[in-house]
């Protein structure tokens, strides 16, 4: 009597018919597609999480940079107030003591302060005499008649204005000529209104 090993018994028990093999192949294909779909889903989730985390890091960095920029700008504004005081002190030095070491020291400190501001990207706004008024850079505190000046020209700079890199952080305070040249839109409207109402008044009389 021939004895069969367990391995032979298991091999004999395996169904190797074409129908069974095709069914097994189809099942393997189905399982593989399901596994691939699940892997793609996990990959998509991972990519979205990575994108969200990258956006979070970028947003956090932008907010931190903006906060630091605001803090730096606030400090620069305070330094500008000190620069204004040095401007007043320099302008008020009498000519007879201009060569005095104390007066020269004030001017030297003012010069160093200007250099410090320039190193931080702070530049002066041009508000020189005769320059056209620009509401983006200038703030008019008065309008005065000025012979020989066109309407809207700057006739006096009251306080210096500054720009931090490409942005105005403090407009220049200026006095602007009015009525010496072409009338402004408001003046023209007022003139037109007066000329319209005058005949009516005369008619009523």
C-alpha positions in Angstrom: 0.0 0.0 0.0 1.3 3.4 -1.1 1.4 6.1 1.5 0.8 9.7 0.4 2.4 12.6 2.1 0.4 15.5 3.3 1.9 17.7 0.7 0.7 15.4 -2.0 -2.7 15.3 -0.5 -2.9 19.1 -0.4 -1.7 19.3 -4.0 -4.3 16.8 -5.1 -6.9 18.9 -3.3 -6.1 22.0 -5.2 -8.6 22.7 -8.0 -6.5 23.5 -11.1 -9.4 23.4 -13.5 -9.4 26.2 -16.1 -12.7 27.6 -14.7 -11.3 27.8 -11.2 -8.1 29.4 -12.4 -9.9 32.1 -14.4 -12.1 32.8 -11.4 -9.1 33.1 -9.2 -7.4 35.5 -11.7 -10.5 37.7 -11.9 -10.7 37.8 -8.1 -7.0 38.8 -7.9 -7.7 41.6 -10.5 -10.6 42.8 -8.5 -8.6 42.7 -5.2 -5.7 44.5 -7.0 -7.9 47.3 -8.3 -9.5 47.8 -4.9 -6.1 48.0 -3.3 -4.9 50.4 -5.9 -8.0 52.6 -5.4 -7.5 52.6 -1.7 -3.8 53.5 -2.2 -4.8 56.4 -4.5 -7.3 57.6 -1.9 -4.6 57.5 0.8 -2.2 59.3 -1.4 -4.8 62.0 -2.2 -5.4 62.5 1.5 -1.7 62.7 2.2 -1.2 65.2 -0.6 -4.1 67.4 0.7 -2.8 67.3 4.2 0.7 68.3 3.0 -0.8 71.1 0.9 -2.8 72.3 3.9 0.2 72.2 6.2 2.3 74.1 3.6 -0.5 76.7 3.4 -0.6 76.9 7.2 3.2 77.4 7.4 3.1 80.1 4.7 0.1 81.9 6.3 1.8 81.8 9.7 5.0 83.1 8.2 3.2 85.9 6.4 1.3 86.9 9.6 4.5 86.9 11.6 6.3 89.0 9.0 3.3 91.4 8.9 3.3 91.7 12.7 7.1 92.4 12.7 6.6 94.9 9.9 3.9 96.7 11.8 6.1 96.8 14.9 9.0 98.1 12.9 6.9 100.7 11.2 5.5 101.9 14.6 9.1 102.2 15.8 10.1 104.2 12.7 7.1 106.6 13.2 8.4 107.3 16.7 11.9 107.9 15.4 10.5 110.3 12.8 8.9 112.3 15.6 12.4 112.7 17.1 13.8 113.6 13.6 11.1 116.4 13.5 12.5 117.8 16.8 16.0 117.8 15.4 14.7 119.6 12.3 13.2 122.3 14.6 16.4 122.5 16.7 18.6 122.8 13.6 16.4 125.5 12.0 16.3 127.5 15.3 20.1 127.7 15.8 21.1 131.4 15.6 23.7 132.1 12.9 26.1 133.6 15.6 26.4 130.2 17.3 26.3 128.0 14.2 29.9 127.1 14.7 29.5 126.3 18.4 30.3 122.7 19.3 26.9 122.2 20.8 25.1 123.3 17.6 27.5 121.3 15.5 26.7 118.3 17.7 23.0 118.7 17.1 23.6 118.8 13.4 25.8 115.7 13.5 23.2 113.7 15.5 20.6 114.7 13.0 22.8 113.5 10.2 23.4 110.2 11.8 19.6 109.8 12.4 19.0 110.4 8.7 21.5 107.8 7.8 19.9 105.3 10.1 16.5 105.9 8.6 17.9 105.6 5.1 19.5 102.3 6.0 16.0 101.0 7.0 14.5 102.0 3.7 13.1 105.4 4.8 13.3 108.1 2.2 12.0 111.7 2.0 8.9 112.7 0.0 9.6 115.5 -2.4 7.5 118.5 -1.3 9.8 121.2 -2.7 8.6 124.7 -3.7 6.6 124.7 -7.0 6.0 120.9 -7.0 2.4 120.0 -7.9 0.3 118.8 -5.0 -0.2 115.0 -4.9 -2.8 113.8 -2.4 -1.0 110.4 -2.3 2.1 112.0 -0.9 1.1 115.4 0.5 -1.5 116.6 2.9 -2.6 120.2 2.5 -3.1 122.1 5.7 -3.8 125.5 4.1 -4.6 127.0 0.7 -3.3 130.5 0.1 -3.1 133.0 -2.7 0.4 133.0 -4.2 1.4 135.4 -6.9 3.4 133.7 -9.7 2.3 130.2 -8.6 -0.2 128.0 -10.4 -3.2 126.7 -8.6 -2.3 123.5 -6.8 1.5 124.1 -6.5 3.2 123.7 -3.2 4.4 127.0 -1.7 5.7 125.8 1.7 6.6 122.5 3.3 5.5 122.6 7.0 6.6 119.1 8.0 8.6 116.5 6.1 6.9 113.4 4.7 8.4 110.0 4.5 8.1 106.8 2.5 9.1 103.3 3.8 10.4 101.6 0.7 7.5 101.9 -1.8 4.8 102.9 0.7 4.0 106.3 2.2 4.0 106.1 6.0 3.6 109.8 6.6 2.5 112.4 4.1 4.3 115.8 3.9 2.3 118.6 5.4 2.2 121.5 2.9 0.7 124.8 2.1 -0.8 125.0 -1.5 -1.4 127.9 -3.8 -4.9 128.6 -4.7 -6.6 130.8 -7.2 -3.4 132.0 -9.0 -3.9 129.8 -12.1 -6.6 127.7 -13.6 -9.5 127.2 -11.2 -9.9 123.9 -9.5 -13.0 121.7 -10.1 -14.7 123.0 -6.9 -13.9 126.6 -7.7 -15.3 126.1 -11.3 -18.4 124.6 -9.9 -18.9 127.4 -7.5 -18.3 130.0 -10.2 -20.8 128.3 -12.5 -23.4 128.2 -9.7 -23.0 131.9 -9.0 -23.3 132.8 -12.7 -26.5 130.7 -12.9 -28.2 132.2 -9.8 -27.3 135.9 -10.5 -29.7 136.4 -13.5 -32.5 134.8 -11.5 -31.9 137.3 -8.7 -32.0 140.2 -11.0 -35.2 139.0 -12.6 -36.8 138.8 -9.2 -35.8 142.4 -8.5 
